[in-house]
């Protein structure tokens, strides 16, 4: 399958002619106001957590497109097709893959403000991979480290992001528990869904529960794992999830950092000490709460 990049076409229309002088001045004032408002919005910086979320969104959208093509192929028939990576990134904010994660208003605004201005840069990093690479969730983690610290984006420092020197240990219940907890906390806090205990069987709770249930499958997107240990790590994660799913689902209602920080130590007895705030806020490293001692 060929993976190609086609730059998105942008058409800029000229303003309508204004017949009268007053009309011309009014149109100029309106245009100036709109330009100023647009410039103010563009100056709002992209945070590290938002850049991380955008890279995960790009990964999901590319995979959704590749999978759709693969499913259309007839069994036993070899065929080729082109995936336009630049177009996928350009249209990310309106994609089904992006909407399905139920992003909150801040993420929606960040996507609409920053995604298209940085499409070319992001495409340079994401393009020209093999189909196997695009299916590997570890690619999303590599792209976070490549794209988000880039000086043109300047959303993260490399120190904010996971590195290969601290891979997950499949034999450590504490490490697995903290990884699950941090990821579930991040999924919940970047989502628009806010179900209450009275809505435990409502649609927003069901959607939220479905998102966090994929936490082990998505582990390679957010944590470094040695390739030879991936199977063991994912199995250890799934076993731990199945043993303690009710406790993690409880985080949908108990959304405070205090509850999450002590979950693995006080409630699940997997760790001797509470998580640190910077571990918990790995999904949003620039959040001031990541540096606080709670």
Backbone bond lengths (Angstrom), bond angles and torsions (degrees), N, CA, C in turn:
res aa  C-N    CA-C-N  psi(-1)  N-CA   C-N-CA  omega(-1)  CA-C   N-CA-C  phi
1 X - - - 1.466 - - 1.519 109.33 -
2 X 1.306 118.73 124.09 1.459 121.86 -179.20 1.512 109.94 -84.00
3 X 1.318 116.49 134.61 1.460 121.72 178.45 1.512 107.32 -113.07
4 X 1.320 116.47 118.06 1.456 119.55 -175.04 1.506 110.44 -126.43
5 X 1.299 115.00 166.67 1.447 120.09 178.16 1.514 110.10 -121.66
6 X 1.309 116.29 127.32 1.454 120.59 175.25 1.515 107.93 -119.41
7 X 1.303 117.96 122.63 1.458 120.60 -178.14 1.514 109.74 -65.99
8 X 1.330 117.68 135.31 1.457 120.10 -179.74 1.517 111.85 -66.37
9 X 1.309 115.70 138.87 1.462 120.14 179.22 1.514 109.93 -83.84
10 X 1.301 116.76 133.31 1.458 121.43 179.84 1.515 108.01 -123.19
11 X 1.310 116.62 124.41 1.462 120.96 179.60 1.513 108.68 -109.79
12 X 1.322 116.17 127.01 1.457 121.77 179.04 1.516 108.16 -107.87
13 X 1.313 116.55 121.33 1.459 120.62 -179.27 1.517 110.37 -89.05
14 X 1.328 116.23 144.27 1.464 120.58 175.81 1.515 109.26 -77.11
15 X 1.367 118.83 148.59 1.468 120.44 178.88 1.514 111.43 -67.16
16 X 1.311 116.09 151.79 1.467 120.66 177.25 1.528 110.37 -65.39
17 X 1.326 116.07 146.30 1.463 120.51 177.61 1.514 109.66 -69.88
18 X 1.308 116.99 141.56 1.469 122.40 178.91 1.531 107.56 -110.05
19 X 1.322 116.59 126.25 1.461 120.50 -170.85 1.520 112.80 -74.31
20 X 1.311 117.92 -40.62 1.458 120.10 -173.73 1.509 110.31 -102.72
21 X 1.347 114.60 160.77 1.461 120.14 -179.95 1.523 110.61 -64.13
22 X 1.350 115.52 -44.00 1.463 119.27 179.25 1.518 110.53 -61.77
23 X 1.338 114.93 -42.22 1.453 118.53 178.67 1.513 111.70 -62.30
24 X 1.333 115.30 -38.88 1.462 119.82 179.82 1.522 110.51 -63.94
25 X 1.338 116.52 -45.28 1.466 119.94 -179.68 1.524 111.23 -65.16
26 X 1.327 116.84 -39.40 1.465 120.04 179.44 1.527 110.52 -64.31
27 X 1.333 114.90 -42.93 1.464 118.84 179.02 1.519 110.81 -64.05
28 X 1.357 115.83 -39.98 1.474 119.68 179.51 1.521 110.59 -63.70
29 X 1.345 117.01 -43.40 1.463 120.66 179.75 1.517 110.80 -63.02
30 X 1.332 116.65 -42.03 1.459 120.49 179.23 1.525 110.40 -64.27
31 X 1.346 115.93 -44.20 1.457 119.59 179.50 1.518 111.02 -62.06
32 X 1.355 116.15 -40.01 1.459 120.32 179.47 1.522 110.71 -65.03
33 X 1.326 116.24 -41.25 1.470 120.11 178.18 1.515 111.55 -62.36
34 X 1.342 116.57 -46.51 1.455 120.76 179.42 1.521 110.62 -62.05
35 X 1.341 116.31 -41.05 1.465 120.25 179.93 1.515 110.74 -63.28
36 X 1.333 116.58 -42.88 1.465 120.23 -179.45 1.520 111.54 -64.94
37 X 1.330 116.01 -42.50 1.455 119.58 178.15 1.519 110.26 -62.27
38 X 1.336 116.42 -44.50 1.455 120.52 179.65 1.513 111.78 -61.98
39 X 1.339 116.46 -40.64 1.461 119.63 -179.89 1.519 111.15 -66.04
40 X 1.336 116.21 -38.66 1.465 119.50 179.05 1.514 111.11 -63.33
41 X 1.334 115.94 -40.46 1.455 119.26 179.54 1.521 110.71 -66.95
42 X 1.345 116.41 -39.19 1.462 119.86 -177.50 1.517 111.87 -66.64
43 X 1.345 116.80 -25.84 1.454 120.65 -178.19 1.529 112.40 -76.08
44 X 1.314 117.25 -14.54 1.457 118.88 178.52 1.521 108.45 -65.54
45 X 1.321 118.54 118.59 1.476 119.69 -170.99 1.524 112.69 -70.65
46 X 1.301 113.97 152.01 1.461 121.49 173.30 1.522 107.90 -80.57
47 X 1.320 117.70 124.57 1.461 120.14 179.89 1.517 110.33 -80.94
48 X 1.319 115.15 164.78 1.461 120.05 178.97 1.530 110.66 -61.47
49 X 1.325 116.65 -44.44 1.463 120.15 179.95 1.514 112.39 -62.09
50 X 1.333 117.02 -37.64 1.464 120.27 178.53 1.518 111.35 -68.71
51 X 1.320 117.72 -39.37 1.463 120.76 177.78 1.526 110.17 -64.73
52 X 1.323 116.87 -40.94 1.465 121.35 176.56 1.526 110.05 -58.31
53 X 1.334 116.79 -46.61 1.464 120.95 -179.26 1.530 111.44 -63.54
54 X 1.317 117.08 -37.79 1.466 120.02 179.17 1.522 111.27 -64.74
55 X 1.328 117.61 -39.76 1.466 119.33 179.37 1.528 111.11 -67.13
56 X 1.316 117.13 -38.08 1.469 119.31 175.07 1.525 110.33 -64.10
57 X 1.329 116.48 -38.18 1.459 120.00 177.67 1.516 112.34 -64.41
58 X 1.325 116.63 -41.07 1.466 120.46 177.46 1.520 110.14 -62.34
59 X 1.331 116.83 -44.49 1.460 120.01 179.07 1.534 110.76 -57.30
60 X 1.314 116.28 -47.79 1.464 119.94 -177.92 1.533 111.19 -64.31
61 X 1.323 116.59 -40.81 1.456 119.57 -177.04 1.525 111.35 -68.25
62 X 1.322 117.66 -41.66 1.468 120.67 176.82 1.522 109.70 -61.24
63 X 1.330 116.30 -45.82 1.462 119.70 -179.16 1.516 112.41 -64.09
64 X 1.323 115.84 -37.31 1.467 118.91 178.68 1.527 110.68 -62.31
65 X 1.325 116.10 -41.13 1.464 120.32 179.18 1.526 111.87 -67.94
66 X 1.324 117.28 -42.83 1.460 120.28 179.03 1.525 110.56 -64.35
67 X 1.322 116.51 -45.09 1.461 120.81 -179.64 1.523 111.43 -61.25
68 X 1.334 116.49 -39.83 1.466 120.04 178.81 1.523 110.94 -62.00
69 X 1.325 117.23 -40.44 1.458 120.21 177.87 1.525 111.36 -67.24
70 X 1.321 115.91 -42.06 1.460 119.98 -179.88 1.527 111.26 -62.22
71 X 1.311 116.89 -38.60 1.460 120.46 -178.13 1.522 111.99 -71.07
72 X 1.336 117.05 -23.39 1.465 119.91 178.44 1.524 112.39 -80.77
73 X 1.316 116.31 -17.22 1.464 119.39 179.72 1.525 110.48 -69.91
74 X 1.302 116.18 141.20 1.460 121.10 176.79 1.521 109.62 -75.89
75 X 1.315 116.58 136.37 1.459 120.93 -179.65 1.518 110.67 -56.49
76 X 1.332 115.52 132.83 1.451 120.84 177.62 1.508 114.48 83.87
77 X 1.342 117.58 -0.54 1.461 121.60 -179.17 1.524 109.12 -109.95
78 X 1.320 116.03 127.77 1.459 121.03 177.89 1.526 109.34 -88.49
79 X 1.324 115.58 128.89 1.462 119.60 179.35 1.519 109.05 -145.53
80 X 1.306 115.54 165.55 1.464 120.44 178.89 1.515 108.74 -128.00
81 X 1.331 114.94 153.17 1.461 120.49 178.57 1.517 107.51 -150.93
82 X 1.314 115.57 162.86 1.458 121.23 -178.52 1.528 109.76 -112.31
83 X 1.317 115.08 128.07 1.458 121.39 172.42 1.522 107.56 -104.25
84 X 1.316 117.08 123.22 1.455 121.21 -178.51 1.528 109.01 -90.43
85 X 1.321 115.36 97.09 1.465 121.18 -174.27 1.527 111.21 -61.59
86 X 1.326 117.01 -41.72 1.457 119.73 179.54 1.516 112.94 -60.27
87 X 1.339 116.67 -39.52 1.460 120.41 179.19 1.530 111.37 -68.95
88 X 1.324 116.24 -37.53 1.474 119.79 178.68 1.525 109.88 -63.03
89 X 1.326 116.78 -43.96 1.462 120.52 179.62 1.525 110.54 -68.01
90 X 1.335 116.62 -40.89 1.472 121.55 179.28 1.528 111.26 -58.21
91 X 1.320 116.83 -39.58 1.467 121.15 -175.20 1.529 112.75 -98.45
92 X 1.323 117.91 15.38 1.467 121.18 -175.06 1.524 112.73 -53.59
93 X 1.328 117.69 -47.72 1.468 120.92 -170.21 1.524 113.17 -64.14
94 X 1.330 117.21 -21.30 1.462 120.42 177.72 1.510 113.36 -103.98
95 X 1.323 116.83 6.52 1.463 120.14 -174.79 1.523 111.90 -79.41
96 X 1.324 115.08 154.88 1.455 120.60 177.61 1.521 110.98 -64.71
97 X 1.320 117.34 -36.12 1.467 121.15 179.37 1.523 111.14 -61.06
98 X 1.324 117.28 -39.52 1.465 121.59 179.09 1.520 110.90 -70.87
99 X 1.322 117.38 -43.50 1.468 120.42 -178.42 1.524 111.95 -66.61
100 X 1.327 117.17 -32.03 1.460 119.82 -175.63 1.516 113.62 -66.75
101 X 1.331 118.06 -23.00 1.464 119.21 178.54 1.526 111.43 -84.53
102 X 1.327 117.02 1.70 1.462 122.57 174.46 1.530 112.63 56.31
103 X 1.349 118.83 52.80 1.468 120.64 -176.35 1.520 112.35 -63.57
104 X 1.330 115.43 144.67 1.463 119.26 178.89 1.530 110.54 -74.91
105 X 1.327 116.27 175.47 1.468 120.95 -173.85 1.524 112.11 -60.64
106 X 1.341 116.76 -37.56 1.462 119.52 -178.91 1.529 110.97 -64.11
107 X 1.328 117.15 -39.50 1.458 120.58 178.61 1.524 111.45 -70.85
108 X 1.318 116.47 -39.37 1.467 120.00 177.30 1.526 109.91 -60.41
109 X 1.336 116.63 -45.87 1.464 120.48 179.28 1.527 111.12 -63.69
110 X 1.341 116.64 -41.39 1.466 120.49 -179.94 1.525 110.91 -63.21
111 X 1.319 116.42 -40.52 1.459 120.34 179.24 1.525 110.25 -64.44
112 X 1.314 116.93 -47.58 1.462 120.52 -177.22 1.531 112.08 -67.39
113 X 1.335 116.92 -29.85 1.465 120.65 -177.73 1.520 112.87 -83.73
114 X 1.328 116.90 -38.93 1.465 120.13 -168.55 1.531 115.36 -110.02
115 X 1.322 117.73 -22.08 1.456 117.82 -170.95 1.533 112.82 -64.82
116 X 1.307 117.30 -52.34 1.467 119.14 -176.38 1.529 113.43 -67.80
117 X 1.348 119.75 -39.72 1.465 117.70 176.15 1.533 113.90 -59.97
118 X 1.321 116.99 -24.88 1.465 120.69 -177.82 1.530 112.73 -108.09
119 X 1.326 117.25 13.42 1.466 120.07 -176.89 1.530 111.98 -59.52
120 X 1.325 117.60 -45.71 1.463 119.82 -178.00 1.521 111.43 -61.17
121 X 1.327 116.12 -44.96 1.459 119.51 -179.27 1.528 110.88 -62.83
122 X 1.333 116.45 -47.78 1.467 119.63 -179.13 1.522 111.37 -63.79
123 X 1.333 116.09 -37.43 1.459 119.61 179.72 1.526 111.10 -62.11
124 X 1.330 116.84 -37.20 1.466 120.23 179.06 1.524 111.30 -57.75
125 X 1.314 116.64 -35.63 1.466 120.51 179.61 1.529 112.23 -80.76
126 X 1.330 116.26 -37.67 1.471 120.18 -172.11 1.526 113.60 -86.03
127 X 1.304 118.61 -19.07 1.465 120.70 -172.17 1.535 111.59 -76.82
128 X 1.341 114.37 167.51 1.454 124.31 169.65 1.528 113.62 57.78
129 X 1.308 116.07 45.19 1.460 122.18 171.70 1.534 107.93 -107.86
130 X 1.304 115.88 159.39 1.461 119.55 175.42 1.521 109.72 -76.86
131 X 1.324 115.80 162.79 1.470 120.01 177.09 1.517 110.67 -57.90
132 X 1.332 117.57 -39.55 1.459 121.40 179.79 1.527 110.93 -62.69
133 X 1.327 116.86 -39.96 1.465 119.84 178.49 1.528 110.61 -64.74
134 X 1.337 116.43 -42.27 1.461 118.99 -179.54 1.528 112.02 -65.76
135 X 1.316 117.21 -24.91 1.464 120.14 177.66 1.528 112.35 -83.04
136 X 1.315 117.42 -13.48 1.460 121.60 -176.88 1.527 109.31 -86.38
137 X 1.325 116.80 116.80 1.465 120.22 -176.84 1.522 113.37 -64.22
138 X 1.327 116.89 -22.07 1.465 119.44 177.00 1.526 111.41 -62.40
139 X 1.331 117.35 -20.40 1.466 120.80 177.28 1.528 110.10 -60.67
140 X 1.322 117.66 -38.94 1.462 120.55 -179.97 1.523 110.93 -60.70
141 X 1.328 117.01 -40.61 1.458 120.69 178.78 1.530 110.58 -65.89
142 X 1.329 116.95 -40.68 1.466 119.87 177.83 1.529 110.97 -64.25
143 X 1.317 116.56 -38.80 1.459 119.95 -179.84 1.529 111.73 -69.10
144 X 1.311 117.43 -34.04 1.470 119.51 174.40 1.523 110.08 -58.66
145 X 1.328 116.08 -43.86 1.468 120.37 -177.82 1.525 111.82 -72.15
146 X 1.324 116.88 -25.74 1.466 120.17 -179.93 1.521 112.10 -85.72
147 X 1.331 117.04 -45.30 1.458 121.37 -171.46 1.524 112.82 -82.41
148 X 1.322 116.84 -50.73 1.470 120.10 -168.39 1.532 114.72 -66.25
149 X 1.340 120.59 -32.29 1.478 119.40 175.10 1.529 113.67 -84.30
150 X 1.346 118.33 -5.15 1.457 120.28 -179.39 1.533 109.64 -54.46
151 X 1.335 118.07 134.11 1.475 120.35 -176.42 1.519 114.31 -55.88
152 X 1.339 118.76 -29.07 1.467 120.47 179.38 1.526 111.59 -70.31
153 X 1.320 116.77 -24.18 1.461 121.03 178.81 1.527 109.91 -103.37
154 X 1.336 115.95 -48.10 1.462 122.83 173.45 1.529 112.40 52.49
155 X 1.332 115.60 45.34 1.466 119.36 -179.95 1.522 111.98 -92.53
156 X 1.324 117.46 -32.83 1.467 122.15 -176.97 1.521 109.44 -131.98
157 X 1.310 115.55 158.06 1.463 120.46 163.03 1.524 107.07 -98.81
158 X 1.305 117.37 157.02 1.469 120.10 178.94 1.521 111.17 -59.44
159 X 1.322 116.90 -31.43 1.471 120.31 179.74 1.526 111.91 -66.71
160 X 1.340 117.03 -20.23 1.469 120.43 179.30 1.530 112.15 -74.99
161 X 1.327 116.56 -20.25 1.463 121.24 -169.44 1.523 111.61 -106.61
162 X 1.327 117.89 153.22 1.472 120.92 179.74 1.520 111.08 -59.67
163 X 1.325 116.11 144.58 1.462 119.62 178.56 1.523 109.92 -120.80
164 X 1.314 115.14 166.01 1.465 121.20 -176.01 1.523 113.04 -73.19
165 X 1.324 116.98 -6.77 1.464 119.94 -178.50 1.531 112.45 -82.52
166 X 1.335 116.19 -9.39 1.473 119.41 -179.81 1.531 110.08 -127.99
167 X 1.343 117.59 62.94 1.473 119.65 -179.51 1.523 111.49 -71.39
168 X 1.319 115.66 154.48 1.461 120.53 178.07 1.525 110.35 -65.74
169 X 1.323 114.35 138.08 1.460 121.02 178.64 1.528 108.71 -99.58
170 X 1.326 119.15 115.24 1.473 120.44 -177.15 1.528 113.59 -66.57
171 X 1.335 116.66 -15.97 1.464 120.09 -178.55 1.526 112.66 -92.04
172 X 1.315 116.88 -2.00 1.465 120.94 -178.81 1.526 110.28 -104.13
173 X 1.332 116.42 106.26 1.467 119.88 176.13 1.519 110.86 -60.08
174 X 1.336 115.77 -35.25 1.463 119.42 -179.25 1.527 110.61 -63.69
175 X 1.321 116.81 -47.49 1.469 120.33 -179.23 1.526 111.21 -63.01
176 X 1.319 116.81 -41.82 1.469 120.78 179.28 1.524 110.48 -65.34
177 X 1.333 116.28 -43.95 1.467 120.42 179.94 1.517 111.10 -62.00
178 X 1.314 117.27 -44.30 1.460 120.15 -178.60 1.527 111.79 -68.00
179 X 1.329 116.38 -35.08 1.465 119.34 176.73 1.523 110.76 -64.40
180 X 1.319 116.86 -45.79 1.466 120.59 178.56 1.522 110.46 -62.07
181 X 1.326 115.93 -46.25 1.467 120.49 -177.70 1.517 111.50 -60.32
182 X 1.331 117.11 -46.90 1.459 120.86 -179.53 1.528 111.23 -62.67
183 X 1.323 116.73 -40.70 1.466 119.69 -178.27 1.523 111.75 -70.25
184 X 1.330 116.66 -41.81 1.467 120.38 177.91 1.532 109.69 -63.62
185 X 1.321 116.54 -43.52 1.468 121.19 178.34 1.532 110.00 -58.91
186 X 1.333 116.38 -43.38 1.459 120.04 179.42 1.518 112.40 -65.70
187 X 1.323 117.12 -43.27 1.466 120.76 179.20 1.527 110.42 -59.84
188 X 1.318 115.59 -43.64 1.467 120.66 -178.26 1.525 111.18 -66.32
189 X 1.318 116.79 -42.61 1.466 120.08 -173.59 1.521 113.50 -82.30
190 X 1.312 118.87 -11.19 1.470 120.15 173.85 1.525 111.27 -100.98
191 X 1.317 116.80 2.49 1.460 121.35 -179.33 1.517 111.22 -96.71
192 X 1.317 115.66 151.79 1.456 120.56 175.32 1.525 112.11 -79.28
193 X 1.335 116.61 -16.05 1.455 120.27 -176.65 1.528 110.77 -71.82
194 X 1.338 116.73 132.27 1.454 122.04 177.86 1.533 109.94 -136.68
195 X 1.323 117.04 64.52 1.467 118.71 -178.43 1.521 111.79 -68.99
196 X 1.311 116.13 149.32 1.464 121.92 174.09 1.520 108.90 -103.31
197 X 1.320 115.84 169.83 1.466 119.98 -179.38 1.530 111.38 -61.37
198 X 1.325 116.15 -28.38 1.465 119.22 177.86 1.520 112.07 -71.73
199 X 1.331 116.09 -15.43 1.471 120.69 -178.23 1.530 111.27 -106.94
200 X 1.331 116.24 29.01 1.468 119.78 -173.43 1.515 112.92 -60.90
201 X 1.307 118.16 -23.20 1.461 120.51 178.77 1.527 111.51 -110.69
202 X 1.336 116.03 13.75 1.451 120.19 -179.92 1.522 111.89 -82.31
203 X 1.341 115.44 168.30 1.457 120.91 -177.19 1.520 112.69 -61.61
204 X 1.355 116.94 -39.36 1.470 117.71 -176.79 1.526 111.38 -69.08
205 X 1.331 116.95 -34.02 1.473 118.76 175.20 1.532 110.21 -67.78
206 X 1.310 117.38 -43.31 1.472 120.83 -179.27 1.526 110.51 -61.32
207 X 1.342 116.67 -41.72 1.469 119.43 177.96 1.522 111.23 -64.64
208 X 1.333 116.19 -41.14 1.458 119.56 -179.32 1.522 111.34 -67.40
209 X 1.320 116.67 -41.94 1.466 120.73 178.11 1.521 111.33 -62.66
210 X 1.321 117.08 -36.98 1.466 120.50 178.59 1.525 110.97 -66.27
211 X 1.335 117.40 -38.50 1.462 120.53 179.74 1.523 111.54 -65.35
212 X 1.330 117.37 -45.69 1.468 118.40 -177.08 1.524 111.71 -74.55
213 X 1.333 117.57 -20.21 1.462 119.53 179.49 1.525 112.20 -67.79
214 X 1.342 117.12 -15.40 1.465 121.81 179.54 1.528 112.18 -92.48
215 X 1.341 117.20 11.10 1.460 121.02 -171.58 1.525 112.42 -61.23
216 X 1.328 118.37 -39.53 1.461 119.77 -179.14 1.523 111.55 -72.54
217 X 1.313 116.28 -39.54 1.466 120.24 177.19 1.522 111.13 -60.22
218 X 1.345 116.66 -35.34 1.460 121.53 -176.90 1.525 112.95 -90.00
219 X 1.309 118.41 2.35 1.460 121.97 -175.74 1.536 113.16 -52.46
220 X 1.351 119.72 -43.17 1.471 119.30 -178.85 1.525 114.49 -64.80
221 X 1.339 118.26 -16.49 1.458 120.99 176.59 1.512 111.90 -73.49
222 X 1.346 115.87 -20.94 1.466 119.18 -169.47 1.520 114.24 -123.67
223 X 1.335 117.09 -11.06 1.463 119.82 -176.14 1.526 110.17 -138.28
224 X 1.323 117.24 138.44 1.472 118.86 175.28 1.524 110.65 -69.48
225 X 1.304 115.87 134.32 1.468 122.52 179.83 1.526 107.60 -136.93
226 X 1.309 117.30 131.93 1.458 119.57 176.37 1.534 108.53 -65.21
227 X 1.342 117.00 133.67 1.471 119.64 -176.86 1.522 113.30 -52.43
228 X 1.326 116.84 -41.21 1.458 119.68 -177.60 1.530 112.70 -72.14
229 X 1.339 117.27 -12.99 1.462 120.86 -179.74 1.525 112.96 -108.53
230 X 1.324 117.42 2.03 1.463 119.38 -174.34 1.531 111.93 -58.18
231 X 1.319 116.62 -47.73 1.460 119.40 -179.57 1.516 112.09 -57.82
232 X 1.322 117.24 -42.67 1.469 121.10 179.93 1.524 111.40 -67.64
233 X 1.340 116.55 -39.08 1.468 119.93 179.73 1.527 110.51 -65.20
234 X 1.329 116.84 -46.43 1.466 120.17 -178.60 1.525 111.12 -65.56
235 X 1.321 116.66 -36.10 1.463 119.94 177.55 1.523 110.83 -67.66
236 X 1.342 116.59 -42.98 1.458 120.42 178.12 1.526 110.78 -62.70
237 X 1.333 115.91 -39.55 1.469 120.45 178.23 1.520 110.83 -63.17
238 X 1.320 116.61 -47.41 1.458 120.31 -178.05 1.520 111.53 -64.17
239 X 1.327 116.89 -39.77 1.471 120.53 177.78 1.524 110.81 -62.67
240 X 1.342 115.92 -43.78 1.462 119.61 -179.20 1.527 110.51 -66.70
241 X 1.327 115.90 -40.14 1.470 119.96 178.07 1.520 110.95 -60.66
242 X 1.302 116.75 -46.64 1.460 120.33 -177.79 1.526 111.63 -64.80
243 X 1.323 116.94 -33.97 1.469 120.25 179.23 1.521 112.15 -73.01
244 X 1.332 117.51 -28.40 1.467 120.36 -171.51 1.529 112.93 -130.14
245 X 1.306 116.73 25.01 1.463 120.19 -175.86 1.524 112.08 -55.97
246 X 1.320 117.84 -41.79 1.466 120.30 -177.75 1.524 111.86 -58.69
247 X 1.335 116.21 -37.63 1.469 119.55 179.97 1.521 111.10 -67.68
248 X 1.318 116.78 -39.27 1.470 119.55 179.66 1.524 111.36 -72.54
249 X 1.312 117.18 -37.15 1.471 120.47 176.88 1.531 109.94 -63.78
250 X 1.318 116.76 -32.25 1.473 121.02 178.50 1.532 110.98 -59.48
251 X 1.333 116.88 -25.90 1.465 120.09 179.51 1.522 112.33 -64.23
252 X 1.322 117.89 -20.56 1.466 121.14 176.89 1.520 110.33 -61.00
253 X 1.331 116.36 -33.96 1.467 121.48 -179.62 1.526 111.40 -97.88
254 X 1.318 116.21 -37.39 1.472 121.34 179.21 1.530 107.26 -94.42
255 X 1.323 116.10 83.98 1.465 119.98 -169.44 1.527 113.79 -93.11
256 X 1.323 118.05 5.81 1.457 119.63 -176.98 1.530 110.95 -75.25
257 X 1.322 116.98 148.71 1.468 118.95 175.81 1.517 112.39 -63.64
258 X 1.329 116.80 -31.52 1.467 119.33 -179.67 1.525 111.33 -60.21
259 X 1.320 116.99 -41.39 1.471 120.63 179.26 1.521 109.99 -64.35
260 X 1.329 116.99 -44.66 1.461 120.65 -177.10 1.523 111.98 -68.96
261 X 1.331 116.95 -39.59 1.460 120.26 -176.76 1.529 112.40 -61.11
262 X 1.318 116.68 -32.70 1.468 120.25 -176.51 1.528 113.17 -100.91
263 X 1.324 117.37 1.62 1.461 120.20 -174.35 1.531 112.33 -59.78
264 X 1.316 117.40 -48.21 1.469 120.60 -175.29 1.521 112.81 -74.21
265 X 1.324 116.13 -24.90 1.465 119.23 -177.42 1.526 112.01 -92.93
266 X 1.324 116.78 -58.27 1.462 119.81 -172.57 1.523 113.52 -80.50
267 X 1.331 117.11 -34.78 1.462 118.79 -173.98 1.533 113.57 -97.88
268 X 1.327 116.44 -39.85 1.470 119.67 -176.12 1.523 112.72 -102.17
269 X 1.325 117.29 -8.80 1.463 122.45 175.35 1.525 112.27 55.19
270 X 1.332 116.58 35.40 1.465 120.49 178.67 1.524 111.66 -96.09
271 X 1.319 116.99 -20.98 1.462 122.24 -178.04 1.523 110.06 -128.46
272 X 1.310 115.38 153.69 1.460 119.61 177.94 1.515 111.47 -81.17
273 X 1.338 116.85 -28.17 1.458 120.82 -177.84 1.526 110.38 -126.73
274 X 1.348 115.17 160.38 1.459 120.13 175.40 1.531 110.39 -65.42
275 X 1.306 115.13 158.41 1.464 120.11 171.34 1.524 109.71 -64.91
276 X 1.306 115.95 156.80 1.465 120.35 172.53 1.522 108.72 -88.56
277 X 1.340 117.74 153.21 1.469 119.42 179.04 1.528 113.71 -57.83
278 X 1.346 117.50 -35.90 1.465 117.30 -178.66 1.526 111.44 -69.70
279 X 1.338 118.46 -27.01 1.467 120.82 173.03 1.521 110.20 -68.87
280 X 1.322 115.92 -44.44 1.460 120.52 -176.70 1.520 111.60 -65.85
281 X 1.329 116.16 -37.29 1.466 120.69 -176.56 1.527 111.91 -97.25
282 X 1.330 116.94 31.28 1.471 119.82 177.00 1.523 111.43 -59.81
283 X 1.327 117.84 -26.45 1.469 121.37 179.01 1.519 111.63 -73.29
284 X 1.347 117.94 -16.52 1.464 122.61 -176.68 1.528 109.01 -148.30
285 X 1.346 117.09 69.68 1.466 120.33 -170.75 1.520 115.27 -62.01
286 X 1.340 117.99 -25.72 1.463 119.67 -178.61 1.525 112.92 -84.99
287 X 1.327 117.22 -2.84 1.465 120.90 176.29 1.526 109.14 -62.64
288 X 1.332 118.16 129.29 1.474 119.38 179.96 1.526 113.18 -54.73
289 X 1.316 116.95 -30.26 1.465 120.03 179.72 1.520 112.30 -63.27
290 X 1.329 117.25 -22.79 1.461 120.86 179.95 1.522 111.45 -68.25
291 X 1.325 116.18 -20.93 1.475 120.66 -177.38 1.521 112.06 -101.74
292 X 1.319 116.64 -11.35 1.464 120.51 -174.92 1.516 111.33 -82.72
293 X 1.288 115.06 150.45 1.450 120.53 170.54 1.520 107.35 -93.00
294 X 1.323 115.99 104.38 1.474 120.39 -174.35 1.513 110.54 -84.57
